[in-house]
Amino acid sequence: MSGSDRAPALDAVRETLPYQPVLLGAIALVAGTALAWAFEATKVPIAAAEEKDLRMTLAQVLPSGFADNDLLADVVELDGAKGKVTVHLAKHAGMPVGAVFKTAERGYAGDVTVLMAVDARGTVLGVRVLKHTETPGLGDKIETAKSRWIDGFAGKSLADPAPAKWAVTKDGGVFDAFAGATITPRAVVKAVKGGLDFFAAHRSDLLGDKP
């Protein structure tokens, strides 16, 4: 191609350049609109599914008949050691009888988040793991689908066992550890102990002077 032939070709390319940003902008606008539509279309079903899951988990950590109120409606937010903590108040005949809230500690592969219920005296009613990324086959024994280890916290309090015994057996505590996965149960024990400390610090805020 001679120099005279290349010049018209370059001119043709230059003429198309202004259209490319416009085309990219149009594609971005369409993609953004589609994402916004998808978000709005799925927002309500996702929220409903999350509410259903939370209600099911709340029912697992509270004994049957312990509360007769809507725990998703009776909610307060308090300052915790790691930020705001949403607390679901358990009531019976209009009287506060306990609290349910999330707490978390770092495990082997990330945070282990648990939901725990505590009665007015600060006794653990139940604990369930909500989220973790521990090693399958080892750390996942904290799930009820794998073992009933998590049920061992029911009935425990800051006084039973004594604070120094709130640890896995390998650390001199009373809670069993899994072979080859001590870090995971250690994190759960620490999370539940931290939850009891949080409840003790805010018990009067949540339940008034009721013992």
C-alpha positions as CSV (number, residue, x, y, z in Angstrom):
1,M,0.0,0.0,0.0
2,S,1.4,3.3,-1.0
3,G,1.5,6.4,1.3
4,S,-1.4,7.9,-0.7
5,D,-3.5,4.8,-0.1
6,R,-2.8,4.7,3.7
7,A,-3.9,8.3,4.2
8,P,-7.6,7.6,3.3
9,A,-7.6,4.5,5.4
10,L,-6.3,6.4,8.5
11,D,-8.9,9.1,7.9
12,A,-11.6,6.4,7.9
13,V,-10.4,5.0,11.2
14,R,-10.2,8.5,12.8
15,E,-13.8,9.1,11.7
16,T,-15.0,6.0,13.6
17,L,-13.1,6.8,16.8
18,P,-15.7,9.2,18.2
19,Y,-18.4,6.5,18.0
20,Q,-16.5,4.0,20.2
21,P,-16.8,5.9,23.5
22,V,-20.5,6.5,22.7
23,L,-20.9,2.8,22.0
24,L,-19.1,1.8,25.2
25,G,-21.3,4.3,27.1
26,A,-24.4,2.8,25.6
27,I,-23.4,-0.7,26.5
28,A,-22.5,0.4,30.1
29,L,-25.9,2.1,30.4
30,V,-27.7,-1.0,29.3
31,A,-25.7,-3.3,31.6
32,G,-26.2,-0.9,34.5
33,T,-29.9,-0.7,33.9
34,A,-30.2,-4.5,33.7
35,L,-28.3,-4.9,37.0
36,A,-30.5,-2.4,38.7
37,W,-33.6,-4.1,37.4
38,A,-32.3,-7.5,38.6
39,F,-31.5,-6.1,42.0
40,E,-35.0,-4.6,42.4
41,A,-36.7,-7.7,41.1
42,T,-34.8,-10.0,43.5
43,K,-34.6,-7.7,46.6
44,V,-38.0,-8.7,48.1
45,P,-37.6,-12.5,47.5
46,I,-34.1,-12.4,48.9
47,A,-35.2,-10.4,52.0
48,A,-38.0,-12.9,52.5
49,A,-35.7,-15.9,52.3
50,E,-33.3,-14.3,54.7
51,E,-36.1,-13.6,57.2
52,K,-37.3,-17.2,56.9
53,D,-33.8,-18.5,57.5
54,L,-33.3,-16.2,60.5
55,R,-36.7,-17.3,62.0
56,M,-35.7,-20.9,61.6
57,T,-32.3,-20.3,63.3
58,L,-33.9,-18.3,66.1
59,A,-36.2,-21.2,66.8
60,Q,-33.2,-23.6,67.0
61,V,-31.5,-21.6,69.8
62,L,-34.6,-20.9,71.9
63,P,-36.5,-23.7,73.7
64,S,-40.0,-24.3,72.4
65,G,-42.4,-21.9,74.1
66,F,-39.7,-19.8,75.7
67,A,-40.8,-16.6,74.0
68,D,-44.2,-15.6,72.5
69,N,-43.2,-12.4,70.7
70,D,-42.0,-11.6,67.3
71,L,-38.2,-11.6,67.7
72,L,-37.6,-10.0,64.4
73,A,-39.7,-7.0,65.5
74,D,-38.3,-6.7,69.0
75,V,-34.8,-5.6,68.1
76,V,-32.3,-3.2,69.7
77,E,-28.8,-2.3,68.7
78,L,-26.0,-1.9,71.2
79,D,-22.3,-1.2,71.0
80,G,-20.1,-4.3,71.2
81,A,-16.4,-4.8,71.4
82,K,-16.2,-5.1,67.6
83,G,-19.0,-2.8,66.6
84,K,-22.8,-2.6,66.7
85,V,-24.6,-5.7,67.8
86,T,-28.2,-6.4,66.8
87,V,-30.1,-8.0,69.7
88,H,-33.4,-9.8,69.4
89,L,-35.3,-9.5,72.7
90,A,-37.2,-12.7,73.8
91,K,-40.4,-11.9,75.7
92,H,-43.1,-13.9,77.3
93,A,-46.4,-12.3,78.3
94,G,-44.8,-9.0,77.5
95,M,-41.9,-9.5,79.9
96,P,-38.3,-9.7,78.6
97,V,-36.9,-13.1,79.4
98,G,-33.8,-13.4,77.3
99,A,-31.8,-12.2,74.3
100,V,-30.5,-13.6,71.0
101,F,-27.6,-12.1,69.1
102,K,-24.6,-12.9,66.9
103,T,-21.0,-13.1,68.0
104,A,-17.9,-14.1,66.1
105,E,-14.2,-14.9,66.5
106,R,-11.4,-15.7,64.0
107,G,-11.1,-19.4,63.2
108,Y,-8.6,-21.3,61.0
109,A,-9.8,-19.9,57.7
110,G,-11.8,-16.8,58.7
111,D,-14.4,-15.6,61.1
112,V,-16.8,-18.2,62.7
113,T,-20.1,-16.4,63.3
114,V,-22.6,-17.9,65.8
115,L,-26.1,-17.0,66.9
116,M,-26.6,-17.6,70.7
117,A,-29.5,-17.2,73.0
118,V,-29.2,-16.3,76.7
119,D,-31.9,-16.2,79.4
120,A,-32.3,-13.5,81.9
121,R,-29.9,-15.0,84.3
122,G,-27.1,-15.2,81.7
123,T,-27.4,-18.9,81.0
124,V,-26.8,-20.1,77.4
125,L,-30.0,-21.5,75.9
126,G,-28.6,-22.5,72.6
127,V,-25.9,-21.8,70.0
128,R,-25.8,-22.4,66.3
129,V,-23.1,-21.6,63.8
130,L,-24.3,-19.2,61.1
131,K,-21.2,-18.9,58.9
132,H,-17.7,-20.2,58.7
133,T,-15.0,-21.2,56.2
134,E,-13.3,-23.9,58.2
135,T,-11.8,-27.0,56.7
136,P,-14.5,-29.5,55.5
137,G,-14.1,-32.8,57.4
138,L,-12.3,-31.2,60.3
139,G,-13.6,-27.8,61.4
140,D,-17.1,-28.3,60.1
141,K,-18.0,-30.5,63.1
142,I,-19.2,-27.3,64.7
143,E,-22.3,-27.6,62.4
144,T,-25.2,-29.6,63.8
145,A,-25.4,-31.5,60.5
146,K,-21.9,-33.0,61.3
147,S,-22.0,-33.4,65.1
148,R,-23.9,-32.3,68.2
149,W,-20.8,-30.7,69.7
150,I,-22.3,-27.2,69.6
151,D,-25.1,-28.3,72.0
152,G,-22.5,-28.6,74.8
153,F,-22.9,-24.9,75.4
154,A,-26.5,-25.1,76.5
155,G,-26.8,-24.5,80.3
156,K,-23.3,-22.9,80.6
157,S,-22.8,-19.4,82.0
158,L,-20.0,-17.1,83.1
159,A,-20.0,-18.9,86.5
160,D,-20.3,-22.4,85.1
161,P,-17.7,-23.2,84.2
162,A,-15.4,-20.8,85.9
163,P,-13.8,-18.1,83.6
164,A,-10.5,-19.9,83.5
165,K,-12.2,-23.1,82.3
166,W,-13.9,-21.4,79.3
167,A,-11.4,-23.0,76.9
168,V,-10.9,-26.3,75.0
169,T,-9.5,-29.2,76.9
170,K,-6.1,-28.8,75.2
171,D,-5.9,-25.4,76.8
172,G,-7.0,-26.6,80.2
173,G,-10.7,-25.9,79.7
174,V,-13.8,-28.1,79.8
175,F,-14.9,-28.0,76.1
176,D,-13.8,-30.9,73.9
177,A,-11.6,-30.1,70.9
178,F,-11.6,-32.0,67.6
179,A,-8.6,-34.0,66.6
180,G,-6.6,-32.0,64.2
181,A,-8.8,-28.9,64.3
182,T,-8.3,-27.3,67.7
183,I,-8.4,-23.8,66.3
184,T,-12.0,-24.0,65.2
185,P,-13.6,-25.1,68.5
186,R,-11.3,-22.7,70.3
187,A,-12.8,-19.9,68.2
188,V,-16.3,-21.0,69.0
189,V,-15.6,-21.2,72.7
190,K,-14.1,-17.7,72.6
191,A,-17.1,-16.4,70.7
192,V,-19.7,-17.8,73.1
193,K,-17.7,-16.6,76.1
194,G,-17.5,-13.1,74.5
195,G,-21.2,-13.2,73.9
196,L,-21.8,-13.9,77.6
197,D,-19.5,-11.0,78.5
198,F,-21.5,-8.8,76.2
199,F,-24.8,-9.9,77.7
200,A,-23.5,-9.3,81.2
201,A,-22.4,-5.8,80.3
202,H,-25.7,-4.9,78.8
203,R,-28.2,-7.1,80.7
204,S,-29.8,-4.2,82.5
205,D,-30.1,-2.2,79.2
206,L,-31.9,-5.2,77.6
207,L,-34.0,-6.6,80.5
208,G,-34.1,-3.9,83.1
209,D,-33.5,-5.0,86.7
210,K,-35.1,-8.4,86.2
211,P,-32.7,-11.0,87.6
